[in-house]
Amino acid sequence: MTSRYRSIVDVYVLLRRADGRILLMERANTGYADGQLCPPSGHLEAGESVIAGAIREAAEEVGVELSEAALDFVHVVHHRNGNEEARIGFFFLADNWRGQPINREPHKCAQLLWADPTDPPANTVPYTAAALAQITKQQPFSLDGWGL
């Protein structure tokens, strides 16, 4: 009998300013992709919906308050990187939030910066950069790292 497939679920929040730039965080001291950029994001916790996870991660990492209505689903990617476990990432766009984004996790984040999502910095996490490219094309789904 084969075992049931399970995957890590990631949630990403693309906080977009009026000028179209999105907020990115420089990872530090995490052991994964340190020195690279990604939006506020994280793994789902047990019993948590992707919406609740996105709202929680934005509050924990950059101190902004989001409502469910403020989040627009824009993309899902099924990602695999070498021998690592595959993961499914849900990307949500938010143009409205309460509070000013700040670095609430300086032990895991070196800095915050606003970037053009159509031309992200070279040190953006490849998984995130691939998803941003698909979002720019208004593609709601992609595969990344599956060798197709």
DSSP file with accessible surface (Angstrom, degrees, kcal/mol):
  #  RESIDUE AA STRUCTURE BP1 BP2  ACC     N-H-->O    O-->H-N    N-H-->O    O-->H-N    TCO  KAPPA ALPHA  PHI   PSI    X-CA   Y-CA   Z-CA
    1    1 A M              0   0  238      0, 0.0     2,-0.2     0, 0.0     0, 0.0   0.000 360.0 360.0 360.0 129.8    0.0    0.0    0.0
    2    2 A T        -     0   0  131      1,-0.1     2,-0.2     3,-0.0     3,-0.1  -0.552 360.0-113.1 -81.1 148.9    1.4    3.4   -0.9
    3    3 A S        -     0   0  113     -2,-0.2     2,-0.2     1,-0.1    -1,-0.1  -0.492  35.5 -97.7 -81.5 153.2    1.4    6.1    1.6
    4    4 A R        -     0   0  200     -2,-0.2     2,-0.2     1,-0.1    -1,-0.1  -0.453  41.8-110.5 -69.3 136.6   -0.7    9.2    1.2
    5    5 A Y        -     0   0  129     -2,-0.2     2,-0.3    -3,-0.1    -1,-0.1  -0.447  38.4-176.4 -69.3 134.4    1.1   12.2   -0.3
    6    6 A R        -     0   0  199     -2,-0.2     2,-0.3    -3,-0.0    80,-0.2  -0.973   1.9-170.0-131.3 150.2    1.6   15.1    2.1
    7    7 A S        -     0   0   33     -2,-0.3     2,-0.3    78,-0.1    80,-0.2  -0.979  28.3-109.8-140.2 151.6    3.1   18.4    1.5
    8    8 A I  E     -a   87   0A  45     78,-1.4    80,-2.7    -2,-0.3     2,-0.5  -0.596  34.7-144.8 -73.2 139.0    4.3   21.5    3.4
    9    9 A V  E     -a   88   0A  38     -2,-0.3    35,-2.1    78,-0.2     2,-0.3  -0.950  15.7-169.8-112.9 123.6    2.0   24.4    2.8
   10   10 A D  E     -aB  89  43A   3     78,-3.0    80,-2.6    -2,-0.5     2,-0.4  -0.838   7.1-155.0-106.9 149.7    3.5   27.9    2.6
   11   11 A V  E     -aB  90  42A   0     31,-2.7    31,-1.7    -2,-0.3     2,-0.4  -0.978   8.5-166.9-124.5 139.7    1.6   31.2    2.6
   12   12 A Y  E     -aB  91  41A  16     78,-2.6    80,-2.5    -2,-0.4     2,-0.5  -0.983   7.8-155.2-127.2 138.1    2.9   34.4    1.1
   13   13 A V  E     -a   92   0A   0     27,-2.7     2,-1.0    -2,-0.4    80,-0.2  -0.959   2.4-160.4-117.7 117.5    1.6   38.0    1.5
   14   14 A L  E     -a   93   0A   4     78,-3.5    80,-2.7    -2,-0.5     2,-0.7  -0.832   9.2-162.7 -95.9  94.9    2.4   40.5   -1.2
   15   15 A L  E     -a   94   0A   0     -2,-1.0     8,-1.5     8,-0.3     2,-0.5  -0.745  13.0-162.6 -77.9 116.7    1.9   43.8    0.4
   16   16 A R  B     -E   22   0B  85     78,-2.9     6,-0.2    -2,-0.7     2,-0.1  -0.924   6.2-149.9-112.8 124.0    1.6   46.2   -2.5
   17   17 A R    >   -     0   0   87      4,-2.7     3,-2.2    -2,-0.5    79,-0.1  -0.303  38.0 -96.3 -78.0 171.1    2.0   50.0   -2.2
   18   18 A A  T 3  S+     0   0  118      1,-0.3    -1,-0.1     2,-0.1    77,-0.0   0.794 124.7  60.1 -60.1 -27.8    0.3   52.5   -4.5
   19   19 A D  T 3  S-     0   0   94      2,-0.1    -1,-0.3     1,-0.1     3,-0.1   0.427 119.7-109.3 -82.8   3.3    3.4   52.7   -6.6
   20   20 A G  S <  S+     0   0   28     -3,-2.2    -2,-0.1     1,-0.3     2,-0.1   0.321  74.8 134.1  90.1  -7.9    3.1   48.9   -7.4
   21   21 A R        -     0   0  102     95,-0.1    -4,-2.7    96,-0.1     2,-0.3  -0.461  43.7-144.7 -77.1 148.5    6.2   47.9   -5.3
   22   22 A I  E     -EF  16 115B   3     93,-2.9    93,-2.7    -6,-0.2     2,-0.4  -0.811  19.5-106.5-112.0 154.9    5.9   44.9   -2.9
   23   23 A L  E     - F   0 114B   1     -8,-1.5     2,-0.3    -2,-0.3    -8,-0.3  -0.653  36.9-176.2 -82.8 129.9    7.5   44.4    0.5
   24   24 A L  E     - F   0 113B   1     89,-3.3    89,-2.5    -2,-0.4     2,-0.4  -0.921  12.7-147.8-123.7 153.0   10.4   41.9    0.6
   25   25 A M  E     -GF  38 112B   9     13,-3.4    13,-1.8    -2,-0.3     2,-0.7  -0.957  14.7-130.9-120.2 136.8   12.4   40.7    3.7
   26   26 A E  E     -GF  37 111B  45     85,-2.7    84,-2.6    -2,-0.4    85,-0.5  -0.783  29.2-132.4 -89.2 115.9   16.0   39.8    3.7
   27   27 A R  E     + F   0 109B  58      9,-3.0     8,-3.3    -2,-0.7     2,-0.3  -0.353  31.4 174.5 -67.2 144.6   16.3   36.4    5.4
   28   28 A A        +     0   0   16     80,-2.2     6,-0.0     6,-0.2     4,-0.0  -0.989  54.2   1.6-153.1 141.1   19.0   36.0    8.1
   29   29 A N  S    S+     0   0  132     -2,-0.3    80,-0.1     1,-0.1    -1,-0.0   0.737  91.2 108.9  59.3  28.4   20.1   33.4   10.6
   30   30 A T  S    S-     0   0   47      2,-0.1    -1,-0.1    78,-0.1     3,-0.1   0.618  81.0-125.1-106.1 -19.3   17.5   30.9    9.6
   31   31 A G  S    S+     0   0   73      1,-0.1     2,-0.4     0, 0.0    -2,-0.0   0.381  86.6  85.6  86.9  -5.2   19.7   28.3    7.9
   32   32 A Y  S    S-     0   0   78      1,-0.1    -2,-0.1    -4,-0.0    -1,-0.1  -0.975 108.8 -23.1-132.5 120.7   17.5   28.5    4.7
   33   33 A A  S >  S-     0   0   22     -2,-0.4     3,-2.1     1,-0.2    -6,-0.3   0.761  77.6-177.4  56.8  30.7   18.1   31.1    2.0
   34   34 A D  T 3   +     0   0   71      1,-0.3    -6,-0.2    -8,-0.1    -1,-0.2  -0.344  69.6  25.9 -59.8 138.6   19.9   33.5    4.3
   35   35 A G  T 3  S+     0   0   32     -8,-3.3    -1,-0.3     1,-0.3     2,-0.2   0.359 103.7 108.2  86.7  -5.1   20.8   36.7    2.5
   36   36 A Q    <   -     0   0   64     -3,-2.1    -9,-3.0    -9,-0.1    -1,-0.3  -0.670  66.1-119.3-104.9 162.1   17.9   36.2    0.0
   37   37 A L  E     +Gh  26 124B   1     86,-2.1    88,-2.9    -2,-0.2   -11,-0.2  -0.773  35.2 154.0-104.9 144.1   14.7   38.1   -0.3
   38   38 A C  E     -G   25   0B   6    -13,-1.8   -13,-3.4    -2,-0.3     3,-0.1  -0.973  41.5-101.7-156.0 159.5   11.1   36.9    0.1
   39   39 A P        -     0   0    0      0, 0.0   -15,-0.2     0, 0.0   -25,-0.1  -0.292  64.3 -65.4 -73.2 168.8    7.7   38.5    1.0
   40   40 A P  S    S+     0   0    0      0, 0.0   -27,-2.7     0, 0.0     2,-0.3  -0.371  84.0 140.3 -52.3 130.0    6.2   38.0    4.5
   41   41 A S  E     +B   12   0A  12    -29,-0.2     2,-0.3    16,-0.2   -29,-0.2  -0.976  21.6 155.2-164.7 171.2    5.5   34.3    4.6
   42   42 A G  E     -B   11   0A  16    -31,-1.7   -31,-2.7    -2,-0.3     2,-0.2  -0.975  42.8 -66.3 173.8-178.4    5.6   31.0    6.5
   43   43 A H  E     -B   10   0A  99     -2,-0.3   -33,-0.2   -33,-0.2     2,-0.1  -0.606  51.4-103.9 -88.7 151.6    4.2   27.6    7.0
   44   44 A L        -     0   0   49    -35,-2.1     2,-0.2    -2,-0.2   -35,-0.2  -0.411  31.8-133.8 -67.6 148.2    0.6   26.8    8.0
   45   45 A E    >   -     0   0  105      4,-0.2     3,-2.0     1,-0.1     8,-0.1  -0.654  42.6 -72.1 -96.9 160.6    0.0   25.8   11.6
   46   46 A A  T 3  S+     0   0  109      1,-0.3    -1,-0.1    -2,-0.2     3,-0.1  -0.247 119.6   8.3 -55.0 131.7   -2.2   22.8   12.5
   47   47 A G  T 3  S+     0   0   94      1,-0.2     2,-0.4    -3,-0.1    -1,-0.3   0.535  99.5 129.3  77.3   8.5   -5.9   23.5   11.9
   48   48 A E    <   -     0   0   37     -3,-2.0    -1,-0.2     4,-0.0     2,-0.1  -0.782  53.0-134.0-102.4 137.8   -5.2   26.9   10.2
   49   49 A S     >  -     0   0   65     -2,-0.4     4,-2.7     1,-0.1     5,-0.2  -0.423  28.5-110.7 -78.3 163.4   -6.6   28.0    6.9
   50   50 A V  H  > S+     0   0   34      1,-0.2     4,-2.1     2,-0.2     5,-0.2   0.871 120.3  51.2 -63.9 -33.2   -4.4   29.6    4.2
   51   51 A I  H  > S+     0   0   40      2,-0.2     4,-2.4     1,-0.2     5,-0.2   0.951 110.9  46.3 -67.5 -48.9   -6.1   32.9    4.8
   52   52 A A  H  > S+     0   0   41      1,-0.2     4,-2.5     2,-0.2    -2,-0.2   0.904 112.8  51.8 -60.7 -39.0   -5.7   32.8    8.6
   53   53 A G  H  X S+     0   0    0     -4,-2.7     4,-2.9     2,-0.2    -1,-0.2   0.906 109.0  49.3 -64.5 -41.8   -2.0   31.8    8.1
   54   54 A A  H  X S+     0   0    0     -4,-2.1     4,-2.3     2,-0.2     5,-0.2   0.932 112.3  47.8 -63.7 -44.0   -1.4   34.7    5.7
   55   55 A I  H  X S+     0   0   41     -4,-2.4     4,-1.9     1,-0.2    -2,-0.2   0.931 114.1  47.4 -62.4 -44.5   -3.0   37.1    8.2
   56   56 A R  H  X S+     0   0   36     -4,-2.5     4,-3.0    -5,-0.2     5,-0.2   0.939 111.5  49.4 -63.8 -47.3   -0.9   35.7   11.1
   57   57 A E  H  X S+     0   0   15     -4,-2.9     4,-2.8     1,-0.2     5,-0.4   0.909 109.6  51.3 -62.5 -41.5    2.4   35.7    9.2
   58   58 A A  H  X>S+     0   0    0     -4,-2.3     4,-2.0    -5,-0.2     6,-1.2   0.918 113.9  45.0 -62.1 -40.0    1.9   39.4    8.1
   59   59 A A  H  X5S+     0   0   35     -4,-1.9     4,-1.1     4,-0.2    -2,-0.2   0.939 116.7  44.8 -68.2 -46.4    1.3   40.4   11.7
   60   60 A E  H  <5S+     0   0   73     -4,-3.0    -2,-0.2    -5,-0.2    -1,-0.2   0.905 122.7  33.7 -64.5 -43.8    4.1   38.3   13.2
   61   61 A E  H  <5S+     0   0   21     -4,-2.8    43,-2.2    -5,-0.2    44,-0.5   0.865 137.7  10.9 -86.9 -39.1    6.8   39.3   10.6
   62   62 A V  H  <5S-     0   0    0     -4,-2.0    40,-2.0    -5,-0.4    -3,-0.2   0.337  93.1-119.4-128.5   7.5    6.0   42.9    9.7
   63   63 A G     << +     0   0   28     -4,-1.1     2,-0.3    -5,-0.5    -4,-0.2   0.711  62.4 137.4  69.4  23.6    3.4   44.0   12.2
   64   64 A V        -     0   0    2     -6,-1.2     2,-0.5    35,-0.1    -1,-0.2  -0.770  48.2-133.3-104.1 152.3    0.5   44.8    9.8
   65   65 A E  B     -I   98   0C 111     33,-2.8    33,-2.6    -2,-0.3     2,-0.4  -0.897  25.4-175.5-104.8 124.5   -3.1   44.0   10.4
   66   66 A L        -     0   0   11     -2,-0.5     2,-0.3    31,-0.2    31,-0.1  -0.906  14.4-145.3-116.7 148.6   -5.0   42.4    7.4
   67   67 A S    >>  -     0   0   67     -2,-0.4     3,-0.9    29,-0.3     4,-0.6  -0.724  30.0-113.1-102.7 161.0   -8.6   41.5    7.1
   68   68 A E  G >4 S+     0   0  140     -2,-0.3     3,-1.4     1,-0.2    -1,-0.1   0.903 119.1  56.0 -56.9 -41.2   -9.8   38.5    5.1
   69   69 A A  G 34 S+     0   0   93      1,-0.3    -1,-0.2     3,-0.0    -3,-0.0   0.742  99.0  61.6 -65.5 -22.2  -11.4   40.9    2.6
   70   70 A A  G <4 S+     0   0   16     -3,-0.9     2,-0.5    24,-0.1    25,-0.5   0.645  88.9  85.2 -78.8 -14.9   -8.0   42.6    2.0
   71   71 A L    <<  -     0   0   12     -3,-1.4     2,-0.5    -4,-0.6    23,-0.2  -0.795  57.1-170.7 -96.3 125.4   -6.4   39.4    0.7
   72   72 A D  E     -C   93   0A  89     21,-2.6    21,-3.1    -2,-0.5     2,-0.2  -0.960  24.4-127.7-112.1 122.9   -6.8   38.5   -3.0
   73   73 A F  E     +C   92   0A 100     -2,-0.5    19,-0.2    19,-0.2     3,-0.1  -0.503  37.9 162.4 -65.0 131.1   -5.6   35.1   -4.1
   74   74 A V  E     +     0   0A  36     17,-2.7     2,-0.3     1,-0.4    18,-0.2   0.593  53.9   0.6-124.6 -20.5   -3.2   35.5   -7.0
   75   75 A H  E     -C   91   0A   0     16,-1.5    16,-3.2     2,-0.0     2,-0.4  -0.973  40.8-160.0-167.9 149.8   -1.2   32.3   -7.4
   76   76 A V  E     -Cd  90 141A  25     64,-1.9    66,-1.7    -2,-0.3     2,-0.4  -0.997  17.9-169.6-132.9 136.3   -0.4   28.8   -6.2
   77   77 A V  E     -Cd  89 142A   0     12,-2.1    12,-2.8    -2,-0.4     2,-0.7  -0.986  18.5-148.7-127.5 135.9    2.8   27.0   -7.0
   78   78 A H  E     -Cd  88 143A  42     64,-2.2    66,-2.4    -2,-0.4     2,-0.3  -0.936  34.1-171.3-100.9 111.1    3.7   23.4   -6.4
   79   79 A H  E     +Cd  87 144A   9      8,-3.0     8,-2.6    -2,-0.7     2,-0.3  -0.828  21.0 178.2-114.2 143.9    7.5   23.6   -5.8
   80   80 A R        -     0   0   91     64,-2.3     2,-0.5    -2,-0.3     6,-0.1  -0.988   7.2-168.3-141.6 133.0   10.3   21.0   -5.5
   81   81 A N    >   -     0   0   78     -2,-0.3     3,-2.0     4,-0.2     2,-0.1  -0.886  56.5 -68.5-124.0  97.8   13.9   21.8   -4.9
   82   82 A G  T 3  S-     0   0   55     -2,-0.5    -1,-0.1     1,-0.3     4,-0.0  -0.339 111.7 -14.8  61.3-128.1   16.2   18.8   -5.4
   83   83 A N  T 3  S+     0   0  177     -2,-0.1    -1,-0.3    -3,-0.1     3,-0.1   0.421 107.0 113.7 -90.6   0.6   15.7   16.2   -2.7
   84   84 A E  S <  S-     0   0   81     -3,-2.0    -3,-0.2     1,-0.1     2,-0.1  -0.267  81.6 -87.4 -67.3 159.9   13.8   18.5   -0.3
   85   85 A E        -     0   0  137      1,-0.1    -4,-0.2    -5,-0.1    -1,-0.1  -0.413  49.1-110.1 -63.4 142.0   10.2   17.8    0.4
   86   86 A A        -     0   0   12    -80,-0.2   -78,-1.4    -6,-0.1     2,-0.3  -0.313  37.3-163.0 -68.7 157.4    7.8   19.4   -2.1
   87   87 A R  E     -aC   8  79A  34     -8,-2.6    -8,-3.0   -80,-0.2     2,-0.5  -0.970  17.1-137.2-141.7 158.1    5.7   22.3   -0.9
   88   88 A I  E     -aC   9  78A  46    -80,-2.7   -78,-3.0    -2,-0.3     2,-0.5  -0.979  21.5-160.9-118.0 124.5    2.7   24.2   -2.1
   89   89 A G  E     -aC  10  77A   0    -12,-2.8   -12,-2.1    -2,-0.5     2,-0.5  -0.933   5.3-159.8-113.9 126.6    2.8   27.9   -1.8
   90   90 A F  E     -aC  11  76A  54    -80,-2.6   -78,-2.6    -2,-0.5     2,-0.5  -0.907  10.7-157.2-102.5 127.2   -0.3   30.2   -1.8
   91   91 A F  E     -aC  12  75A   0    -16,-3.2   -17,-2.7    -2,-0.5   -16,-1.5  -0.911   9.2-173.4-110.0 129.6    0.3   33.8   -2.7
   92   92 A F  E     -aC  13  73A   8    -80,-2.5   -78,-3.5    -2,-0.5     2,-0.4  -0.955  13.0-144.9-122.4 140.7   -2.1   36.6   -1.7
   93   93 A L  E     -aC  14  72A  20    -21,-3.1   -21,-2.6    -2,-0.4     2,-0.4  -0.852  14.6-173.8-104.6 137.7   -2.0   40.2   -2.7
   94   94 A A  E     +a   15   0A   0    -80,-2.7   -78,-2.9    -2,-0.4   -23,-0.1  -0.988  18.6 171.7-134.8 124.2   -3.0   43.0   -0.3
   95   95 A D  S    S+     0   0   65    -25,-0.5     2,-0.4    -2,-0.4    -1,-0.1   0.520  74.4  51.0 -99.3 -13.7   -3.3   46.7   -1.2
   96   96 A N        +     0   0  122    -26,-0.4   -29,-0.3   -29,-0.1     2,-0.3  -0.994  61.6 143.4-131.1 133.8   -4.8   47.7    2.1
   97   97 A W        -     0   0   59     -2,-0.4     2,-0.4   -31,-0.1   -31,-0.2  -0.961  43.4-110.7-156.5 165.6   -3.6   47.0    5.6
   98   98 A R  B    S+I   65   0C 172    -33,-2.6   -33,-2.8    -2,-0.3     2,-0.1  -0.893  77.0  23.3-105.9 135.4   -3.5   48.7    9.0
   99   99 A G  S    S-     0   0   52     -2,-0.4   -35,-0.1   -35,-0.2    -2,-0.1  -0.183  87.8 -77.4 101.4 164.6   -0.2   49.7   10.5
  100  100 A Q        -     0   0  150    -37,-0.2    -2,-0.0    -2,-0.1     2,-0.0  -0.890  51.0-109.8-101.2 126.5    3.2   50.6    9.1
  101  101 A P        +     0   0   17      0, 0.0     2,-0.3     0, 0.0   -38,-0.2  -0.347  47.6 168.5 -58.8 129.9    5.4   47.6    8.1
  102  102 A I        -     0   0   95    -40,-2.0     2,-1.1    -2,-0.0   -38,-0.1  -0.937  45.4 -97.2-135.9 160.8    8.3   47.1   10.5
  103  103 A N        +     0   0   47     -2,-0.3   -41,-0.2     1,-0.2   -42,-0.1  -0.686  42.8 170.5 -81.5 100.6   10.8   44.3   11.0
  104  104 A R  S    S+     0   0  137    -43,-2.2    -1,-0.2    -2,-1.1   -42,-0.2   0.499  73.0  49.4 -89.7  -4.7    9.3   42.4   13.9
  105  105 A E    >>  +     0   0   26    -44,-0.5     3,-2.5     1,-0.1     4,-1.3  -0.470  58.4 159.3-130.8  63.5   11.8   39.6   13.7
  106  106 A P  T 34 S+     0   0   89      0, 0.0    -1,-0.1     0, 0.0    -2,-0.1   0.738  74.2  65.1 -62.4 -17.8   15.3   41.2   13.5
  107  107 A H  T 34 S+     0   0  120      1,-0.2     3,-0.1    -3,-0.1    -2,-0.0   0.666 118.1  25.2 -75.1 -14.7   16.8   37.8   14.6
  108  108 A K  T <4 S+     0   0   84     -3,-2.5   -80,-2.2     1,-0.2     2,-0.4   0.396 121.1  57.5-123.8  -4.0   15.5   36.3   11.3
  109  109 A C  E  <  -F   27   0B   3     -4,-1.3   -82,-0.2   -82,-0.3    -1,-0.2  -0.978  52.2-169.3-137.8 121.6   15.3   39.3    9.0
  110  110 A A  E    S-     0   0B  60    -84,-2.6     2,-0.3    -2,-0.4   -83,-0.1   0.820  71.9 -22.3 -78.3 -33.3   18.2   41.7    8.2
  111  111 A Q  E     -F   26   0B  91    -85,-0.5   -85,-2.7     2,-0.0     2,-0.4  -0.984  52.7-122.4-168.0 163.4   16.1   44.3    6.5
  112  112 A L  E     +F   25   0B  43     -2,-0.3     2,-0.3   -87,-0.2   -87,-0.2  -0.895  32.4 172.5-110.6 145.1   12.8   45.2    4.7
  113  113 A L  E     -F   24   0B  45    -89,-2.5   -89,-3.3    -2,-0.4     2,-0.5  -0.991  30.3-125.1-151.2 154.9   12.7   46.7    1.2
  114  114 A W  E     +F   23   0B  62     -2,-0.3     2,-0.3   -91,-0.2   -91,-0.2  -0.863  36.4 178.6-100.0 132.0   10.2   47.6   -1.4
  115  115 A A  E     -F   22   0B   5    -93,-2.7   -93,-2.9    -2,-0.5    -2,-0.0  -0.933  37.3-102.3-135.7 157.6   10.8   46.1   -4.8
  116  116 A D    >   -     0   0   60      3,-0.4     3,-1.4    -2,-0.3   -95,-0.1  -0.677  27.5-151.7 -76.3 117.0    9.3   46.0   -8.3
  117  117 A P  T 3  S+     0   0   26      0, 0.0    19,-0.2     0, 0.0    -1,-0.2   0.742  95.0  57.6 -67.5 -18.9    7.6   42.5   -8.5
  118  118 A T  T 3  S+     0   0   89      1,-0.3    -2,-0.0    17,-0.1    18,-0.0   0.623 122.1  25.2 -83.4 -11.6    8.1   42.5  -12.3
  119  119 A D  S <  S-     0   0  122     -3,-1.4    -3,-0.4    13,-0.0    -1,-0.3  -0.473  85.0-173.9-147.3  66.7   11.8   42.8  -11.8
  120  120 A P        -     0   0   32      0, 0.0     4,-0.1     0, 0.0    -5,-0.0  -0.236  38.4 -85.3 -66.4 154.6   12.7   41.5   -8.4
  121  121 A P    >   -     0   0   42      0, 0.0     3,-1.8     0, 0.0   -84,-0.1  -0.185  39.4-111.1 -55.7 153.1   16.3   41.8   -7.1
  122  122 A A  T 3  S+     0   0  113      1,-0.3     7,-0.1    -3,-0.1   -86,-0.0   0.763 115.2  60.1 -59.5 -27.8   18.8   39.1   -8.2
  123  123 A N  T 3  S+     0   0   69      2,-0.1   -86,-2.1   -87,-0.1    -1,-0.3   0.154  74.0 127.3 -92.8  23.9   19.0   37.8   -4.6
  124  124 A T  B <  S-h   37   0B   7     -3,-1.8   -86,-0.2   -88,-0.3     5,-0.1  -0.552  78.9 -92.3 -73.3 139.7   15.2   37.0   -4.4
  125  125 A V     >  -     0   0    5    -88,-2.9     4,-2.8    -2,-0.2     3,-0.3  -0.323  36.8-128.3 -50.8 128.0   14.6   33.4   -3.3
  126  126 A P  H  > S+     0   0   88      0, 0.0     4,-2.7     0, 0.0     5,-0.2   0.867 107.7  54.2 -53.6 -40.2   14.3   31.5   -6.6
  127  127 A Y  H  > S+     0   0    3      2,-0.2     4,-1.9     1,-0.2     5,-0.1   0.934 112.9  43.5 -59.0 -44.5   11.0   29.9   -5.7
  128  128 A T  H  > S+     0   0    0     -3,-0.3     4,-2.9     2,-0.2    -1,-0.2   0.926 112.4  51.9 -68.2 -44.4    9.6   33.3   -4.9
  129  129 A A  H  X S+     0   0   31     -4,-2.8     4,-2.1     1,-0.2    -2,-0.2   0.908 109.3  50.6 -60.6 -40.4   11.1   34.9   -8.1
  130  130 A A  H  X S+     0   0   30     -4,-2.7     4,-1.7    -5,-0.2    -1,-0.2   0.917 111.7  47.4 -64.1 -42.1    9.5   32.1  -10.2
  131  131 A A  H  X S+     0   0    0     -4,-1.9     4,-2.7    -5,-0.2    -2,-0.2   0.925 109.5  53.2 -65.8 -42.0    6.1   32.7   -8.6
  132  132 A L  H  X S+     0   0    2     -4,-2.9     4,-2.6     1,-0.2    -1,-0.2   0.894 106.2  54.0 -60.5 -38.3    6.4   36.5   -9.1
  133  133 A A  H  X S+     0   0   47     -4,-2.1     4,-1.2     1,-0.2    -1,-0.2   0.914 111.4  44.8 -61.6 -40.7    7.1   35.9  -12.8
  134  134 A Q  H  <>S+     0   0   48     -4,-1.7     5,-2.7     2,-0.2    -2,-0.2   0.886 111.2  52.7 -71.1 -37.6    3.9   33.8  -13.1
  135  135 A I  H ><5S+     0   0   32     -4,-2.7     3,-2.0     1,-0.2    -2,-0.2   0.911 104.9  55.9 -63.3 -40.5    1.9   36.4  -11.1
  136  136 A T  H 3<5S+     0   0   69     -4,-2.6    -1,-0.2     1,-0.3    -2,-0.2   0.863 107.8  48.7 -59.0 -34.6    3.1   39.1  -13.5
  137  137 A K  T 3<5S-     0   0  133     -4,-1.2    -1,-0.3    -5,-0.2    -2,-0.2   0.341 117.5-118.2 -84.7   4.2    1.7   37.0  -16.4
  138  138 A Q  T < 5 +     0   0  175     -3,-2.0    -3,-0.2     1,-0.2    -2,-0.1   0.818  60.7 154.6  59.4  35.4   -1.6   36.6  -14.4
  139  139 A Q      < -     0   0   90     -5,-2.7    -1,-0.2     1,-0.1    -2,-0.1  -0.824  33.5-159.7 -92.1 123.0   -1.1   32.9  -14.2
  140  140 A P  S    S+     0   0   74      0, 0.0   -64,-1.9     0, 0.0     2,-0.3   0.657  71.6  35.3 -79.5 -12.7   -2.9   31.5  -11.2
  141  141 A F  E     +d   76   0A 109    -66,-0.2     2,-0.3    -7,-0.1   -64,-0.2  -0.996  60.7 165.3-143.2 144.2   -0.9   28.2  -11.1
  142  142 A S  E     -d   77   0A  14    -66,-1.7   -64,-2.2    -2,-0.3     2,-0.4  -0.991  27.3-136.2-151.5 160.1    2.6   27.0  -11.7
  143  143 A L  E     -d   78   0A  77     -2,-0.3     2,-0.4   -66,-0.2   -64,-0.2  -0.928  23.9-170.9-108.8 140.6    4.9   24.1  -11.2
  144  144 A D  E     +d   79   0A  41    -66,-2.4   -64,-2.3    -2,-0.4   -17,-0.0  -0.991  64.2   5.3-137.6 126.0    8.5   24.9  -10.1
  145  145 A G  S    S+     0   0   43     -2,-0.4   -63,-0.2   -66,-0.2   -66,-0.1   0.601  87.1 114.4  84.6  13.5   11.4   22.5   -9.9
  146  146 A W  S    S-     0   0   64    -68,-0.1   -65,-0.1     2,-0.1    -1,-0.0   0.387  81.2-121.5 -97.0   1.8    9.6   19.4  -11.3
  147  147 A G              0   0   80      1,-0.2    -3,-0.0    -4,-0.0     0, 0.0   0.776 360.0 360.0  68.6  26.2   11.8   19.3  -14.4
  148  148 A L              0   0  174     -5,-0.0    -1,-0.2     0, 0.0    -3,-0.1  -0.576 360.0 360.0 -88.1 360.0    8.9   19.6  -16.9
